[in-house]
Amino acid sequence: MFRSRQFIYRFFLSGLMLLIAGASASAQSTIFNIPSTDVQSPKKFYVEANFIAHFDKYSLGGFQTYGYRTVYGVNRKFEAGVNFFYTRNGTDSPKEVQFNAKYQVYNNEKHGVAASVGGWTFTPVNRSSNRKTYGMVYANGSKRFNRVNGLRLTGGFYQLLGVERDSGSKKGWIVGIEQPIKGKLSFAADWFTGKNRFGYAAAGLSYTFGKRHYVLLGYNWGNAGRGNNGFAAFYGLTF
């Protein structure tokens, strides 16, 4: 069983590296934190600046995380990406590069149903990250309800591969909700279950300016306690 998981992880990592090399720098479409079933439009880039912070003294667990995500639509069903994140916490300064890809296996716009599969790899850039490269694979599905003003619900599961034994939960569920409010203003919320670095519930408001600009403001609640909570602000641009 262990050897099969190791093989899957190595195969997935190798495939991602080849994919990124051929598809140029690109990240995956998300609701807030969890992956959505959407994929980026073909031959289009999406670039997003991220800021996440727990406003407290560093000695009491405060931190600020800065990062970017980029998504490239390889074709109408496939996207690939590269992210970078840097965290200030008063002691060390962990930095991490993330490679990811997503394939939309099904999309029925008439019935508002879609499904996708994909994954991430997470690679520490400096020793303070104190982790080795590992990965995540996931599968999810979504349903849009046009009679409820375009409400969309998303659900699925994730599995971590190649993580350290003390990294917490190795698998869990992902759930999300998106609800248009008025015009280009929408509510978004999602949740990674499990007690690990991904274990957060998040909620916020998003607004789209024209067809190219996107802003999301919200808050993250950590599954492992309020010390992990944090404000989040994202700005995205499609070109």
C-alpha positions as CSV (number, residue, x, y, z in Angstrom):
1,M,0.0,0.0,0.0
2,F,2.8,2.4,0.9
3,R,4.7,1.6,-2.3
4,S,1.6,2.2,-4.4
5,R,1.0,5.6,-2.8
6,Q,4.7,6.5,-3.3
7,F,4.4,5.6,-6.9
8,I,1.2,7.6,-7.4
9,Y,2.8,10.6,-5.8
10,R,6.0,10.4,-7.8
11,F,4.0,9.9,-11.0
12,F,1.8,12.9,-10.2
13,L,4.8,15.1,-9.3
14,S,6.7,14.2,-12.5
15,G,3.6,14.8,-14.6
16,L,3.1,18.3,-13.1
17,M,6.7,19.3,-13.7
18,L,6.4,18.3,-17.3
19,L,3.1,20.0,-17.6
20,I,4.3,23.3,-16.1
21,A,7.4,23.3,-18.3
22,G,5.2,23.0,-21.4
23,A,2.4,25.2,-20.4
24,S,4.3,28.2,-19.0
25,A,3.9,29.8,-15.6
26,S,0.3,29.4,-14.5
27,A,-2.6,28.3,-10.4
28,Q,-6.0,26.9,-10.2
29,S,-9.4,28.4,-9.8
30,T,-10.7,28.5,-6.3
31,I,-13.8,29.5,-4.4
32,F,-12.0,31.0,-1.4
33,N,-9.4,28.4,-0.4
34,I,-10.8,25.2,-1.9
35,P,-10.6,24.4,-5.6
36,S,-13.7,25.1,-7.6
37,T,-14.9,23.0,-10.6
38,D,-14.2,25.9,-12.9
39,V,-11.1,26.1,-15.2
40,Q,-9.5,29.2,-16.6
41,S,-10.7,30.2,-20.2
42,P,-8.4,28.8,-22.9
43,K,-5.2,30.8,-23.6
44,K,-6.0,33.2,-20.8
45,F,-4.0,34.1,-17.8
46,Y,-5.3,34.9,-14.3
47,V,-3.0,36.6,-11.8
48,E,-4.0,37.1,-8.2
49,A,-2.2,38.9,-5.3
50,N,-2.9,37.5,-1.8
51,F,-2.6,38.9,1.7
52,I,-3.5,36.9,4.8
53,A,-2.9,38.1,8.3
54,H,-3.5,37.2,12.0
55,F,-3.4,40.7,13.6
56,D,-1.5,40.1,16.8
57,K,2.0,40.2,18.2
58,Y,4.4,37.7,16.7
59,S,5.0,36.3,20.2
60,L,1.3,35.6,20.4
61,G,1.0,33.9,17.0
62,G,0.6,36.9,14.7
63,F,1.7,36.5,11.1
64,Q,1.4,38.1,7.6
65,T,1.4,36.0,4.5
66,Y,2.0,37.5,1.1
67,G,1.7,35.6,-2.2
68,Y,0.5,35.3,-5.7
69,R,-1.3,32.8,-7.8
70,T,-1.2,32.5,-11.6
71,V,-3.6,30.4,-13.7
72,Y,-3.3,29.6,-17.4
73,G,-6.0,28.0,-19.4
74,V,-4.3,25.3,-21.5
75,N,-7.6,24.4,-23.2
76,R,-11.3,24.5,-22.4
77,K,-11.0,21.6,-19.9
78,F,-7.5,22.0,-18.4
79,E,-5.6,24.6,-16.4
80,A,-2.2,24.7,-14.8
81,G,-0.5,27.0,-12.3
82,V,2.4,28.2,-10.2
83,N,2.0,30.0,-6.8
84,F,4.5,31.5,-4.4
85,F,3.9,32.4,-0.7
86,Y,6.0,34.1,1.9
87,T,5.1,34.4,5.6
88,R,6.4,36.8,8.2
89,N,6.0,35.5,11.8
90,G,8.7,37.3,13.8
91,T,11.2,34.4,13.8
92,D,11.7,32.5,10.6
93,S,10.4,33.4,7.1
94,P,9.0,30.3,5.4
95,K,8.8,30.5,1.6
96,E,7.0,28.0,-0.6
97,V,6.4,27.3,-4.3
98,Q,3.3,25.5,-5.3
99,F,2.6,23.8,-8.6
100,N,-0.9,22.7,-9.5
101,A,-3.2,21.5,-12.3
102,K,-6.9,20.8,-12.8
103,Y,-8.9,18.9,-15.3
104,Q,-12.7,19.5,-15.7
105,V,-14.0,16.0,-16.3
106,Y,-17.6,17.1,-16.8
107,N,-19.6,20.3,-17.5
108,N,-23.3,20.5,-18.3
109,E,-24.2,24.2,-18.4
110,K,-27.9,23.4,-19.0
111,H,-28.3,21.6,-15.7
112,G,-25.6,23.5,-13.9
113,V,-23.5,20.5,-13.0
114,A,-19.7,20.2,-13.2
115,A,-16.9,18.0,-11.9
116,S,-13.1,18.2,-11.8
117,V,-10.0,16.4,-10.5
118,G,-6.6,17.9,-9.8
119,G,-3.8,18.4,-7.4
120,W,-1.0,20.5,-5.9
121,T,2.6,20.0,-5.0
122,F,4.2,22.1,-2.2
123,T,7.9,22.7,-2.2
124,P,9.7,24.7,0.6
125,V,12.2,27.2,-0.7
126,N,14.2,27.7,2.5
127,R,15.0,25.6,5.5
128,S,12.6,27.6,7.8
129,S,9.7,26.0,6.0
130,N,10.9,22.8,7.7
131,R,9.1,20.5,5.3
132,K,9.9,18.3,2.3
133,T,8.0,18.4,-1.0
134,Y,4.6,16.7,-0.8
135,G,1.3,16.7,-2.7
136,M,-2.4,16.8,-2.6
137,V,-4.9,15.2,-5.0
138,Y,-8.6,15.9,-5.0
139,A,-11.9,15.4,-6.8
140,N,-15.0,17.6,-6.5
141,G,-18.4,18.3,-8.1
142,S,-20.8,21.3,-8.1
143,K,-24.4,22.1,-8.8
144,R,-25.8,25.5,-9.7
145,F,-29.4,26.4,-8.8
146,N,-30.7,29.1,-11.1
147,R,-34.0,29.3,-9.3
148,V,-32.1,30.4,-6.2
149,N,-30.4,33.4,-7.9
150,G,-27.5,31.3,-9.2
151,L,-26.6,29.6,-5.9
152,R,-23.8,27.1,-6.5
153,L,-22.8,24.3,-4.0
154,T,-19.5,22.4,-4.3
155,G,-18.4,19.3,-2.5
156,G,-15.6,16.8,-2.7
157,F,-12.6,15.2,-1.0
158,Y,-8.8,15.5,-0.8
159,Q,-5.9,13.2,0.0
160,L,-2.4,14.3,1.0
161,L,0.6,12.3,-0.3
162,G,4.1,12.1,1.0
163,V,3.5,14.2,4.1
164,E,5.4,13.9,7.4
165,R,3.7,11.7,10.1
166,D,3.2,14.6,12.4
167,S,1.5,16.8,9.7
168,G,-2.0,16.1,11.0
169,S,-5.0,14.8,9.0
170,K,-4.0,13.1,5.8
171,K,-7.4,13.4,4.1
172,G,-10.7,15.2,4.4
173,W,-13.7,16.8,2.8
174,I,-14.0,20.1,0.9
175,V,-17.3,22.0,0.7
176,G,-18.1,25.4,-0.7
177,I,-21.0,27.8,-1.4
178,E,-21.3,30.7,-3.8
179,Q,-24.3,33.0,-3.8
180,P,-24.7,36.1,-6.0
181,I,-26.2,38.9,-4.0
182,K,-26.7,41.8,-6.4
183,G,-25.1,42.7,-9.7
184,K,-21.4,41.7,-9.5
185,L,-21.4,41.3,-5.7
186,S,-21.3,37.8,-4.4
187,F,-20.9,35.8,-1.1
188,A,-18.4,33.0,-1.0
189,A,-17.6,30.5,1.7
190,D,-15.7,27.1,1.8
191,W,-14.1,24.6,4.2
192,F,-11.3,22.2,4.2
193,T,-12.1,19.6,7.0
194,G,-9.3,18.1,9.1
195,K,-6.6,19.4,11.4
196,N,-3.7,20.2,9.2
197,R,-2.3,23.3,7.5
198,F,-5.3,23.3,5.1
199,G,-7.9,23.0,7.9
200,Y,-9.8,26.3,7.6
201,A,-13.3,27.5,7.1
202,A,-13.5,30.8,5.2
203,A,-16.2,33.3,4.2
204,G,-16.2,36.7,2.4
205,L,-17.6,39.0,-0.3
206,S,-16.3,39.2,-3.8
207,Y,-16.8,41.9,-6.5
208,T,-16.0,41.8,-10.2
209,F,-15.0,45.1,-11.9
210,G,-15.8,44.8,-15.6
211,K,-14.6,41.5,-17.1
212,R,-11.0,41.6,-15.9
213,H,-10.7,42.7,-12.3
214,Y,-11.8,40.8,-9.2
215,V,-11.6,41.5,-5.4
216,L,-12.3,39.2,-2.5
217,L,-12.3,40.2,1.2
218,G,-13.0,37.7,3.9
219,Y,-11.9,35.9,7.0
220,N,-10.4,32.4,7.8
221,W,-11.3,30.3,10.9
222,G,-8.8,27.6,11.7
223,N,-10.1,24.1,12.6
224,A,-7.3,23.9,15.3
225,G,-8.2,27.1,17.2
226,R,-8.5,30.8,17.0
227,G,-4.8,31.3,16.9
228,N,-4.9,30.3,13.3
229,N,-7.7,32.8,12.3
230,G,-6.9,35.5,9.9
231,F,-8.1,38.3,7.6
232,A,-7.7,37.7,3.8
233,A,-7.7,40.0,0.8
234,F,-7.3,38.9,-2.8
235,Y,-7.1,40.9,-6.0
236,G,-7.2,39.2,-9.4
237,L,-6.7,40.2,-13.0
238,T,-7.5,38.3,-16.2
239,F,-5.7,39.0,-19.4
